């Protein structure tokens, strides 16, 4: 299937670490012209150089997404660099907030920080790209949320609240921007296989149950209808689809990529 992303200008936040790098490389493989946005530019520049050596087109801009002015400046610089507005925005950057703390034990500062990153950050970047998309009457916005924003989670109040809020941002912008041929959707990963899953989640299960790490991974996967844990590539494929012309009639949705946990 041709996703028609070749030469599309795709801006990505949080593009160089973990799942973000996999998503970025997936868009690069589709021939997109990239705009990589982030506060820590060292790993972003390293990724950009690697992609350029493979013939990809990449523009890097330092940007703290919680700073509205920084987002506006970064998008303006990218627009000037490429000579046209952003076609696709993928909001990957985010944080986990307090883990294992009840709402009663979570401080106001901890709650405010994670809401600012996971909600305000996405609002700022959408606010920055929307005028250009409105002017060209075309655009795709994909927000990476999480399944704890679809089902509550004890011990993760700040994160869960922020991802629930992101869903509201997605749906409201979908309604407001739809008249301009702009789609706004959320991809909601569940647990994603990787160092945190293996070294933290599986290690905790293994220690508690007296089993091996592989047995712990299988125990965790058993909670899902498909009996397997998602990979970063699974999330990247969902982002590619929702950013493509093949999803032209889909907007305002929450797409869980979790093997069947949040939705079934």
N, C-alpha and C positions, 0 to 999 in steps of 0.2 A: 504494500500500500504506500503510495506517495503522499506523505504528510504535507507537502508543499511548504516546508520550512526553509528551503534553500534561499539564502540571502535575506531572510527575515532578520530584523534587528531585535535581538532577544536580550533583555536586561535581567540579570539574576543577582539576588542578594544572598549572602552566605554561600558563595560559589565554590569554595576551595577545600572544604573539610568534610570528611565522611560522606554522608548522603549527598551533600551539596556538590561535591566534586563529581560524583557519578552522574547527577542530573546535568551538570554543566557539560561534561564530556558527551552525553547523549545528544544534547542540542548541537554541539560542535559537529558530531558525526552526521547530523542531518543537513549540515551546510549553513547553519545560521551564522550571522555576524553577531558576535557577543559583546555585551556590556557587563563587566564584572564589578560588582559594588560590594564594598566591605570596609570595616574599620581597620582591620589588620591586613595591610596590603602585601606584606612579605610573602605569605603562602599564595596569595592571589597572583602576584607577579610571577612566581615560580610556575604556577599552573599555566598562566598566559603564555609564557615563553615556550613551554612544552607544546601547547596547542599551536602556537605560531610556527614552530619547527615542523609541524605536521600540515602546514599550509592553511591553518585556520585564521580568521580575522577576529582580533580581540582588542577591545578598549577597556582599560582599567581606570576606575575612579574611586578615590578614597571617600568613604561615606559612612557616617554613623547614622543608621536608619532612624534612631530615636530623635535626631535633630532635623526638623522640617526644612530649615534653610539649607542644610548640607545635602538633603535629598534633592531639593529643587536645583541646586548648583550642579550636582553630579549628573542629573538627567539633562540639564541644559548643555553641559559640556559634551555629553554623549551625542546629543542631537546635532550639535554643531560639528562634531567630528565626522559623523556619518552623513550629514546633510539632509536628514529626514527624521521624523518622529519615531519613537519606539513602537515596534509592532507587537511585541510580547513582553510582559513582565511576569517573572516567576519569583515569588517571595518565599525564599527558603530559610533565611536567617531567623533564628529564634532561640529560646532558651528553655530550660526545664524547671527553673524555680526551685523552691524548697522541696526536697524529697523525703517522705516519711514523717513529715510534720503535720499535725492536725491544723485545722483552721484556727483553733484557739491558740495554738503555739506559733503560728506564722505571724511575723511582725508586719506592721503596716508598710515599712520600707521594703521588705521582701515581696509583699504582694504588689506594691506599686511598681517595683522594678520589672517584674515579669510581665505585668500587664502593659507597661510602657514598651517593652521589647516586642512582645508577641502581637499586640494589638495596635498601639500607636505607630510602631515601626511600619507595619503594613499599610496603615492609613496614610502615612507620610509618603511612601513610595507611590501608592496609587494616585494620591493627590498630585504628585509631581508628573506622572506620565499621562494622566487623563486628558489635559488640554490638547496635547499633541494627537492623541488617539481620536478625540472628538473632532478635531480639525480635519484629519484624514478619513474620518468616518469608518474606522476599522481598528480592531485591537483585541488582544486576548490577555486576560489576567488570570494567573493561577496562584492561589495562596496555599502554601503547605501548612495544614493544620495538624490535627492529631485525633485519634479515636477517643481520647479522654475528654475531648470537646464534644463528644456525641453520647458518652456515658460517663456519669460522675465517677470520681475515684477518690476514695479515702486516702489521706496522706499526700494528695497532690492538688490541694484546693487552688493554689495560685495558677498552676499550669492549666488545670481543667477549666477554670473560669476564663482565662485568657484565650483559650482555644474555642470555647463557646462564644466568646465575644467576637472572635475573628469570623465565625460563621455569620454573625449578624452584619458585620462589615461587608462580607462577600455578597450576601443576599440584597442588602440595600444598594450597594453599588451596581449589582446586576440589574436591578429595577431602574436605576437612574441612568445607566449608560447604555442600556439595551437599544434605545432609539437611535444610537449612533453606531450600531453594528459592533458593539464591544461586548464580549463575553467575559463573565467573571465567575470563577468556580474555585472550589476548595478540594484539594487532595488530602485525605486524612490517613496518614500511615498509622498502623499499629506498631507493635514491637518490630524493629528492623534488625536483622542479623548483623552483627559487627562486634567490635571490641567491647562496647558497653553491655550488650546482651550476653556475650560469652563471659566477660571478666567480672561483671557485677551481678546481673540477674541469674545466670546459670550457676555462678559460684555460690550465691546466697542459697539457691534451692538445693544445690549439692551438699552444702554444709549442713543445712537444716534437716535434710532427709537422709543423709549418709549415703549418697549415691554419686556416680561419676558425673562429670560435666556433660558428657553426651547423653546420659540418661536424664539429666536435668533439662537439657534442651528438648528432648523428646517429650518430657512431662509437660513442658510449657506449650509445645506445639499441639498437644492433645486438646487444648482448650479451643482450638480453632476448627471450623467446619472442614477446612482443607487439610488439616493435620500437618501444617508446615508454617514456618515463620517467614515473613516477607523479607525480601532483599532490597537493597538500594536500587537495583535495576528495576524491580517491580514498581517502585515509586516513580522512577524516572520515566518509565513507559506510560504511566498514567498522566504525568505532566506533559509529555510529548503529545499525547492524544488530545488533551483538553486545550493545548496551545495551538492545535492544528485546525485547518479548514474542515477536517473530517468531523469536528465537534461543533460545527457552525450553529446547530440548533439546540445546543446544550448551554444553559447558563443558570447560575444561582444554585448549583448542586453541591452536595457534600459527597465526595466519592471515597469511601473507605477502602484502603488497600491493606487488608489485615487478615486475609484468609478466612473471613467470615466470623468476626467476633462482635463488632459493633452493630451490624445490620441484621444478623440472623440469630 
